[in-house]
Amino acid sequence: MTRMHENEHRRPCITISSTDLELLHYLITLTGGYISNKKNYNPQRHKNSYTLNIKKKECVLNILKNIAPFLRVNQKRERAQWIIQNYELVTPRNGKYTPESLMRKIKFEEVFFEL
């Protein structure tokens, strides 16, 4: 989850790093997103590396629903399930929070990071 500005709340995102640029381009056709290059400080020893960033809410939630059962790291699986089950419940569509909904959103984020 990333934080944009102090008055905004974290939003789920998915990043996939790989040295296989062709694979990441294929994944873009399935998921959307954008690819960024990682700086290679030792090209004689390491391949160039790239990261696919997916930030669109609908895409992220759809991907998480599809991959959560297959995640082998417990923390990642639990966090994915937490987002799937709760993110839309605590996030108003218009982005405007009442004091009560703001408290629910903050609690959602706190529980996420405790997992």
C-alpha positions, -999 to +999 in steps of 0.1 A: +000+000+000+013+034-008+008+069+006+004+098-018+000+129+003-005+134+040-042+141+037-048+110+014-050+075+025-031+044+014-044+026-016-036-010-025-012-015-054+006-045-069+042-045-081+059-073-100+097-071-106+114-091-132+144-091-156+120-105-183+107-074-200+086-094-225+068-111-196+059-077-180+046-064-214+024-095-216+011-089-181+003-053-190-021-066-216-039-086-189-038-062-160-029-027-172-003-007-153+030+007-163+066-005-163+095+013-147+132+006-151+154-001-121+189+013-122+215-014-129+247-004-110+267-034-122+257-044-158+286-068-161+272-089-132+234-083-133+207-082-159+185-051-163+155-053-140+120-038-145+089-033-123+053-035-133+032-012-112-006-017-110-025+009-091-061+010-106-084-002-078-106-025-099-075-042-114-058-046-081-088-061-064-095-084-093-059-097-093-059-102-056-091-122-058-075-144-084-041-149-068-049-149-030-055-186-027-021-193-043+000-169-023+025-190-003+037-163+021+012-162+050+015-125+056+009-117+019-021-140+017-037-126+049-031-090+037-046-098+003-077-114+019-080-084+043-080-060+013-105-081-007-129-083+023-126-048+037-111-022+014-143-012-004-163-012+029-140+015+044-134+036+012-161+060+000-165+062-038-162+100-037-132+100-014-149+122+012-147+108+047-170+116+077-153+115+111-168+080+116-157+067+082-122+082+086-118+062+119-129+030+101-103+037+073-075+044+098-084+012+117-084-008+084-048+005+077-037-003+112-050-039+111-034-043+076+000-034+089-004-056+120-010-087+098 
